C-alpha cells in the first residue's frame, strides 16, 4: 500500500488528519504530493521517492478530493506507468 507524504495545503484539501511519517514506506511505495492551481483549476502532483516518477492529476474538483483514496491513486499511477512503457516489474512494486 502506498504512502503519500502531503503538503499542508493538500492535507487541508483532503480534510484528513496528518499521520506521522512511515519510514518503512519509502522506496517504490513512498510518494510525495502537492496541490497547486494550473489554469485556475486545482491540480495535484505526485512524485515517487525512489524513481522520481511524477504523476500529474489536473482539473480536480471538491468531490474528487473526497474520493482520493488508495484505489483511485493506484489506478491513476498504473495508467501513467503504462503510457510511459515502464516494465511491469516496476509497476507491481510501485503501486
LINMOQUI-V506526 format. One record per residue. N is the residue number from 1. BURIAL is 1 if it has 9 or more other ideal C-beta (glycine too) atoms within 8 Angstrom, else 0. Layout:
n = (N & N)
burial = (BURIAL & BURIAL)
This chain:
n = (1 & 2 & 3 & 4 & 5 & 6 & 7 & 8 & 9 & 10 & 11 & 12 & 13 & 14 & 15 & 16 & 17 & 18 & 19 & 20 & 21 & 22 & 23 & 24 & 25 & 26 & 27 & 28 & 29 & 30 & 31 & 32 & 33 & 34 & 35 & 36 & 37 & 38 & 39 & 40 & 41 & 42 & 43 & 44 & 45 & 46 & 47 & 48 & 49 & 50 & 51 & 52 & 53 & 54 & 55 & 56 & 57 & 58 & 59 & 60 & 61 & 62 & 63 & 64 & 65 & 66 & 67 & 68 & 69 & 70 & 71 & 72 & 73 & 74 & 75 & 76 & 77 & 78 & 79 & 80 & 81 & 82 & 83 & 84 & 85 & 86 & 87 & 88 & 89 & 90 & 91 & 92 & 93 & 94 & 95)
burial = (0 & 1 & 1 & 1 & 0 & 1 & 0 & 0 & 0 & 1 & 1 & 0 & 1 & 1 & 0 & 0 & 0 & 0 & 0 & 0 & 0 & 0 & 0 & 0 & 1 & 1 & 0 & 1 & 1 & 1 & 1 & 1 & 1 & 1 & 1 & 0 & 0 & 0 & 0 & 0 & 1 & 1 & 1 & 1 & 1 & 1 & 1 & 1 & 0 & 1 & 0 & 0 & 1 & 0 & 1 & 0 & 1 & 0 & 0 & 1 & 0 & 0 & 0 & 0 & 1 & 0 & 0 & 0 & 0 & 0 & 0 & 1 & 1 & 1 & 0 & 1 & 1 & 1 & 0 & 1 & 1 & 1 & 0 & 0 & 0 & 0 & 0 & 0 & 0 & 1 & 1 & 0 & 0 & 1 & 1)
